[in-house]
Amino acid sequence: MTKQRHVGQSFRAVVMPIKIKNGIPTVISLGGQVYILQGKDQFKGKSSAQAGR
């Protein structure tokens, strides 16, 4: 049974790092979902110079 949460209420989430690169978690698991940390200059498949074309 899940706990009822209200807007503005804080809680502690359980996060499990899946992949760590240079001491920074780049892939994490949170609530059964997998999230990927992507840098602001990182663009999948292209460099930042080609992204504007």
DSSP file (Angstrom, degrees, kcal/mol; ACC not computed):
  #  RESIDUE AA STRUCTURE BP1 BP2  ACC     N-H-->O    O-->H-N    N-H-->O    O-->H-N    TCO  KAPPA ALPHA  PHI   PSI    X-CA   Y-CA   Z-CA
    1    1 A M              0   0    0      0, 0.0     2,-0.2     0, 0.0     0, 0.0   0.000 360.0 360.0 360.0 131.1    0.0    0.0    0.0
    2    2 A T        -     0   0    0      1,-0.1     2,-0.3     0, 0.0     0, 0.0  -0.586 360.0-112.5 -88.4 149.5    1.4    3.4   -1.0
    3    3 A K        -     0   0    0     -2,-0.2     2,-0.4     1,-0.1    -1,-0.1  -0.575  31.2-114.6 -79.4 139.3    1.4    6.3    1.4
    4    4 A Q        -     0   0    0     -2,-0.3     2,-0.3     1,-0.0    -1,-0.1  -0.603  34.5-161.8 -73.9 128.6   -0.8    9.3    0.5
    5    5 A R        -     0   0    0     -2,-0.4     2,-0.3     4,-0.0     6,-0.0  -0.855   2.6-150.2-113.6 149.8    1.3   12.4   -0.3
    6    6 A H    >   -     0   0    0     -2,-0.3     3,-2.0     4,-0.1     2,-0.1  -0.832  34.2 -84.8-117.9 155.9    0.1   16.0   -0.4
    7    7 A V  T 3  S+     0   0    0     -2,-0.3     3,-0.1     1,-0.3    -1,-0.0  -0.357 115.6  17.0 -59.8 131.3    1.3   18.9   -2.4
    8    8 A G  T 3  S+     0   0    0      1,-0.3     2,-0.3    -2,-0.1    -1,-0.3   0.301  92.0 129.5  88.9  -8.7    4.3   20.6   -0.8
    9    9 A Q    <   -     0   0    0     -3,-2.0    -1,-0.3     1,-0.0     2,-0.3  -0.624  49.0-143.0 -80.6 135.3    5.0   17.7    1.5
   10   10 A S        +     0   0    0     -2,-0.3     2,-0.3    -3,-0.1    -4,-0.1  -0.676  23.6 169.4 -98.2 154.5    8.7   16.6    1.5
   11   11 A F        -     0   0    0     -2,-0.3     2,-0.7    -6,-0.0    -6,-0.0  -0.967  37.4-103.4-154.2 165.7    9.9   13.0    1.7
   12   12 A R        -     0   0    0     -2,-0.3     2,-0.2     2,-0.0    -2,-0.0  -0.856  34.4-153.6 -99.1 116.9   13.1   11.0    1.3
   13   13 A A        -     0   0    0     -2,-0.7     2,-0.7     1,-0.0    17,-0.0  -0.600  15.1-125.2 -87.2 149.7   13.3    9.1   -2.0
   14   14 A V        -     0   0    0     -2,-0.2    17,-0.7     2,-0.0     2,-0.4  -0.867  32.0-176.3 -97.9 114.2   15.5    6.0   -2.4
   15   15 A V  E     -A   30   0A   0     -2,-0.7    15,-0.2    15,-0.1    13,-0.0  -0.933   9.8-164.0-114.4 132.4   17.9    6.4   -5.3
   16   16 A M  E     -A   29   0A   0     13,-2.4    13,-2.3    -2,-0.4     2,-0.2  -0.964  18.4-133.3-118.0 118.1   20.2    3.7   -6.4
   17   17 A P  E     -A   28   0A   0      0, 0.0    11,-0.3     0, 0.0     3,-0.1  -0.507  22.0-179.3 -68.8 133.6   23.1    4.6   -8.7
   18   18 A I  E    S+     0   0A   0      9,-3.4     2,-0.4     1,-0.4    10,-0.2   0.785  70.8  17.8 -98.6 -40.3   23.4    2.2  -11.7
   19   19 A K  E     -A   27   0A   0      8,-1.7     7,-2.3     2,-0.0     8,-1.5  -1.000  63.7-165.7-138.3 135.9   26.5    3.7  -13.4
   20   20 A I  E     -A   25   0A   0     -2,-0.4     2,-0.4     5,-0.3     3,-0.0  -0.986   5.0-175.3-124.2 128.6   29.2    6.0  -12.0
   21   21 A K  E >  S-A   24   0A   0      3,-2.6     3,-1.8    -2,-0.4    -2,-0.0  -0.989  73.9 -13.2-127.1 124.4   31.6    7.9  -14.2
   22   22 A N  T 3  S-     0   0    0     -2,-0.4    -1,-0.1     1,-0.3     0, 0.0   0.831 128.7 -55.1  54.7  36.7   34.4   10.1  -12.7
   23   23 A G  T 3  S+     0   0    0      1,-0.2    -1,-0.3    -3,-0.0    -3,-0.0   0.481 117.9 108.5  81.1   2.2   32.7    9.9   -9.3
   24   24 A I  E <  S-A   21   0A   0     -3,-1.8    -3,-2.6     0, 0.0     2,-0.4  -0.949  73.6-121.0-115.2 128.2   29.4   11.2  -10.6
   25   25 A P  E     +A   20   0A   0      0, 0.0    -5,-0.3     0, 0.0     3,-0.1  -0.530  33.2 173.7 -66.3 122.1   26.3    9.0  -10.9
   26   26 A T  E     +     0   0A   0     -7,-2.3    11,-3.3    -2,-0.4     2,-0.4   0.667  68.9  36.5-103.6 -22.1   25.3    9.2  -14.6
   27   27 A V  E    S+AB  19  36A   0     -8,-1.5    -9,-3.4     9,-0.2    -8,-1.7  -0.993  72.9 175.0-131.9 125.7   22.5    6.5  -14.5
   28   28 A I  E     -AB  17  35A   0      7,-2.6     7,-2.9    -2,-0.4     2,-0.5  -0.893  25.1-137.1-128.8 159.0   20.2    6.2  -11.5
   29   29 A S  E     +AB  16  34A   0    -13,-2.3   -13,-2.4    -2,-0.3     2,-0.4  -0.973  25.3 172.9-115.5 128.5   17.2    4.2  -10.5
   30   30 A L  E >   -AB  15  33A   0      3,-2.6     3,-1.5    -2,-0.5   -15,-0.1  -0.951  68.6 -17.7-139.6 114.8   14.3    5.9   -8.7
   31   31 A G  T 3  S-     0   0    0    -17,-0.7     3,-0.1    -2,-0.4   -16,-0.1   0.839 126.6 -51.3  62.2  35.1   11.0    4.4   -8.0
   32   32 A G  T 3  S+     0   0    0      1,-0.3     2,-0.3     0, 0.0    -1,-0.3   0.397 118.4 106.9  84.0  -4.4   11.4    1.6  -10.5
   33   33 A Q  E <   -B   30   0A   0     -3,-1.5    -3,-2.6     2,-0.0     2,-0.5  -0.783  64.4-134.2-105.5 152.1   12.3    4.0  -13.3
   34   34 A V  E     -B   29   0A   0     -2,-0.3     2,-0.4    -5,-0.2    -5,-0.2  -0.921  21.3-169.1-108.7 129.2   15.8    4.6  -14.8
   35   35 A Y  E     -B   28   0A   0     -7,-2.9    -7,-2.6    -2,-0.5     2,-0.5  -0.921   9.5-147.9-120.0 144.2   17.0    8.1  -15.3
   36   36 A I  E     -B   27   0A   0     -2,-0.4     2,-0.5    -9,-0.2    -9,-0.2  -0.944  12.9-135.1-115.4 128.3   20.1    9.3  -17.3
   37   37 A L        -     0   0    0    -11,-3.3     2,-0.5    -2,-0.5    -2,-0.0  -0.717  26.2-172.4 -81.0 122.6   22.1   12.4  -16.3
   38   38 A Q        -     0   0    0     -2,-0.5    -2,-0.0     4,-0.0   -12,-0.0  -0.975  20.0-125.9-121.7 126.3   22.9   14.3  -19.4
   39   39 A G    >   -     0   0    0     -2,-0.5     3,-1.1     1,-0.1     0, 0.0  -0.227  23.9-114.0 -66.3 158.5   25.2   17.4  -19.4
   40   40 A K  T 3  S+     0   0    0      1,-0.3    -1,-0.1     3,-0.0    -2,-0.0   0.786 118.2  44.4 -66.9 -26.5   24.0   20.7  -20.8
   41   41 A D  T 3  S+     0   0    0      2,-0.0     2,-0.4     6,-0.0    -1,-0.3   0.435  94.0 101.2 -93.8  -0.3   26.6   20.5  -23.6
   42   42 A Q    <   +     0   0    0     -3,-1.1     2,-0.4     5,-0.1     5,-0.1  -0.723  45.0 176.8 -92.0 131.2   25.8   16.9  -24.4
   43   43 A F    >   -     0   0    0      3,-0.5     3,-0.9    -2,-0.4     2,-0.3  -0.993  35.9-112.2-133.8 125.5   23.6   16.0  -27.4
   44   44 A K  T 3  S-     0   0    0     -2,-0.4     3,-0.1     1,-0.2    -2,-0.0  -0.373  94.5  -4.8 -64.8 118.0   23.0   12.4  -28.3
   45   45 A G  T 3  S+     0   0    0     -2,-0.3     2,-0.3     1,-0.1    -1,-0.2   0.128 124.3  62.9  92.5 -20.9   24.6   11.6  -31.6
   46   46 A K  S <  S-     0   0    0     -3,-0.9    -3,-0.5     5,-0.0     2,-0.1  -0.942  79.1-113.8-135.2 156.3   25.8   15.1  -32.6
   47   47 A S    >>  -     0   0    0     -2,-0.3     4,-1.0     1,-0.1     3,-0.6  -0.415  37.8-106.2 -80.2 166.6   28.3   17.6  -31.2
   48   48 A S  T 34 S+     0   0    0      1,-0.2     4,-0.5    -7,-0.2    -1,-0.1   0.773 119.0  59.9 -65.8 -25.4   27.0   20.9  -29.9
   49   49 A A  T 34 S+     0   0    0      1,-0.2     3,-0.3     2,-0.1    -1,-0.2   0.842 109.1  42.4 -70.8 -32.3   28.4   22.7  -33.0
   50   50 A Q  T X4 S+     0   0    0     -3,-0.6     3,-1.2     1,-0.2    -1,-0.2   0.617  95.0  80.8 -88.4 -12.9   26.2   20.6  -35.3
   51   51 A A  T 3< S+     0   0    0     -4,-1.0    -1,-0.2     1,-0.2    -2,-0.1   0.798  89.1  53.7 -66.1 -29.0   23.0   20.8  -33.1
   52   52 A G  T 3         0   0    0     -4,-0.5    -1,-0.2    -3,-0.3    -2,-0.1   0.538 360.0 360.0 -84.0  -6.3   22.1   24.3  -34.4
   53   53 A R    <         0   0    0     -3,-1.2    -1,-0.2    -4,-0.1    -2,-0.1   0.480 360.0 360.0 -83.0 360.0   22.1   23.4  -38.1
